[in-house]
Amino acid sequence: MANAQKLAEIGTDQWGLVTAAQARRVGVTPQVMARMAKTGSLVRLAHGVYRLAGSPIDMHEDLRVTWLTLEPGMTAEERLTNEGVDIVSHRSAARLLDLGDVDADVMEFTVPRRKQTRRTDVRLHRSSISTDDWALVAGLPTAKPHRVIADLAAIRIDRGHLATVVRDAVLKHDLAVSTAAAILAPHAWGYGAMTGDGQGLVTLLLREAGIPRNTVDIVARDAAMTIDLVEAVRRALAADPTEAVRHAIQNLTPPGPPSTRSDDG
């Protein structure tokens, strides 16, 4: 019973899920796991992964189960504090972040070390991952919007879907247009812009994603000429004063120097 309690404690910290490999670490044998599943204390979800009875089910359970199988012997906490964490990426990350309108019928992860899977509904991408590339989303380490854009452009996702991802990264996640342009510059020619012209590609994508052409033109021109960005905001808002465009234009304004004013007067 003490070992089963240890297993339950592991599951409590990782969405109510446990793996057979984690169970062995705390002295719960495969035979005991089988009995627990037979009596309803555990619910088998996939090979080597179980849900504790009574734990809530949500729409991200398949991603969580699959992420656990990538390193089944380690707990979620151990992996999240490990330098080489595997992250939800590409289309799967876009869906988690509500970026664009992309199909995610295959679960995609980026891993820093070589791993293999026999599952046809899982795709692993091997690449280096920095701590700035991911954040927790629904409890899962997930690629940030800038990394999602870089990854999807690198695999040449179609331009229409990339356009909606870039639009939502700018409007919903405050990604600076200049950052998106820098990320997309190496892919500009492949998506119909001039070679190396990241700003031109972003302009093209935003138009394609439905942001009014006159607004995009004003933003692109004024940003490229590096004129007074306050005036750029004023002109763009005059063309289309929607809150979404207001948000996008604000992202063009570079942060000012930190204030030296003291709150103590």
N, C-alpha and C positions, 0 to 999 in steps of 0.2 A: 504493500500500500504506500509506503514511503517513496518508493521509486515512481509509482504512478502519480503521486503528488508532485514530484519534481518535473515529471513530463507535463503535467497540467500547467505548472508555472511557466514552462517554456512556451507552451501554446498561448497562454494569456498575453504574453509579450509579443506575439507575432500573429495577430488576427485570429486566434483560436486554432491555428494550424500547427501540426507537428510532422516531423519526418521519422521514418524508421531508423535512420542513422542517428538522429538526435536521441531517440528512445534508447538505443543501445548505449549511448554515452552515460545515461543515468541508470543503467541496469535493467531496462525493460526489454525483454527478449522478443524476437519475432513471434514466438508462440503466445506470449502474453498479449502482444498487440493483436494477434488474430482473435484471441478470446474476447478482448475488449471490443473489437469490431463486431463480433458475433452477438455480444450482449447489448450492443447499441451505445457503449461508452465512447466509441470512436466511429466516424463515418469515413470510409475509404473514398478518396477523391481521385487519386491517380496512383501509379506505381510508387509505393514508398511514401505517400503523403496522405495524411488523415486530418479530419476536422474533429475537434472535441465536441461531444454532444452538447447541444444547447448554444453553441457559438453562433453568432449572427452570420448570415450569408449576404454578400453584396455583389454588385456588378463587376467588381475587380478581382473576384476570387480566382478566376482562371489565371490571370497574370501573376497573382501572388503565389499560387501553387507552382506555376512554372518557374518563377524566380527562385523559389526554395529548392527546386530540383537541380538548379545549376550548381549548388554547393550544399548538398543535403546534410553534411555532417556538421555544419556550422549554424549557429543560431542567427536570426536576423540582426540582433544587436551586435554580435561579433562581426558580421559582414559589413554592417554600416559603419563601423569604426575601423575597418580594414582599408588600407590604402588602395587596394586593387578591387574595388567594388564593381559588380556587374550592374548595369543600369537598363531600365526600360528606355527604348530609343526608337528613332525613325517614326513610322506610322503609328505604332503603339503609343509612343510618347505624345504624338500630336493629338491622338484621341483623348488621352488622359488630361492634357492641357487645354482641350477644346480649341485646337488650332485647325482652322480650315475644315474641309469636307473630304477627308481621305478615308479610303477603305482600310480596315485593319483586321482582315480575316486571318492573318498570320500574326502571331505574337513575336515582336522583334526586341532583341536585347543587344547591347554592345558589351563585349567582354574584353578585358585587357590581356587575357591569356588564352591560349588555344583551348577550346572546348568543342565538344561534338554533341549532337543530339540526333536521335533516330525519328523524332516526331516530325511529321510533315506540316504541322501547324505552328512550328517554332522556327524562327530564323535567327541565327547568331552572327553578329558582325564583330570582327576583331579589330580593335583600335585602342590607342592610348586614351585615357580618360583623366581629366584634371578635376580637382575639387570644385573649380568654377563652372564645370560643365553640367552639373546635376544638382537637384534639390529633391527633398521628399515631397511627393504628391500622392495623396491617399495612402501614405505610409510606405510607398515604394520609391526607391532611388530612381529618379526620372530625369532624362535630358532636359535642360533648360531650353527655352525657345530659340536662342541663338544657335545652340548645338543641333536642335531639330532641323532648322533651316539648312545648316551646313551639311548635315547627314543626308537630307533628302535631295539637295542639289547634287551632292557627290554621286548618288545612285541614279541621277537623271530622272527623278519623278517628273511626270508630265507638267507642262508649264501652267496649265489651268489650276491644278491642285496646289502647286507651289505658290501660285499667286494668292490663293485663299489663306494659306498658312502664313505667308509674310504679312498679309493684311491683318490677320488676327493677332499676330505677334506684336505688331505696332499698336493696334487699337486696344487690345485687351490686356496685353502684358507690358506695355510701355517700352518696348524695344525701340531704341533710337534708330531713325532712318539711316543715319550715318553708319551705325553698326551693321545693319542689314546690308548696306551697300558694300562695306568692307568684306563681309562674309561671302557675298555673291560675286564679287569682282572676278575671281578665278573662273567662274562658270558663265560669265556674261555672254561670250560668243556662242556657247552651246544653247543658250536660251533666246537667241535672236537679238542681242544687243551688241554694241561694238566691243571688241576684245578689251577686257580689263575694265569696262565701264560699269562698275557696280551701281552707281547712281542711276545710270540710264536703265539698267535692268530693273531696279526697284520701281522706278517711274512706270515702266512698261507693265510690271506685275500689278501695281496698285490700280492702274487703269483697268487692267483685265479683270481684277477682282471687284470692280464696281464702284470704286471711289471716283467721284465726278472728275472728268478730264480737266476742266478749268482749274479745279483746286489742286490736282496733282501737278499741272503745268506750273502754277504759281510757286508751289513748294519746291519743285525741282529746280526751277530757274533761280529763285532767290537763294536757295541753299548753295547752288553751284557758284554763284557770283559772290557768295559770302557777304551780302549786303546786310544792312541792319535787320536782324531777325525779328525784332519787334514789329517792323513794318511788314515783314513777310507774314507774320501771324495776322496782322490787321487785314491784309489783302486777301489771304486765304479764307478768313472767317467771313469776309464780305461776300465771297463767292459761294460759300456753303457753311452756314453757321451751326451745323449739327454738332452735337456733343462729341460724336465719334471723331469728326475731323478736327475739332478743337484739341482733342487728346493727341491726335497724330502730329499736329503742327507743334504742339508744346514739346514733343520729343526732339524736335530739331534744335531747340535752344540748348547750347552747351551749358553745363553747370558752371556757376561762377565760383570765384575763390571763396574759401571758407571765411565766415564772418569772424572778425576779431572783437566784435562788440560784446561786452560783458553784461550778463543779465543782472549783475549786482549794481549796475549804474556807474 
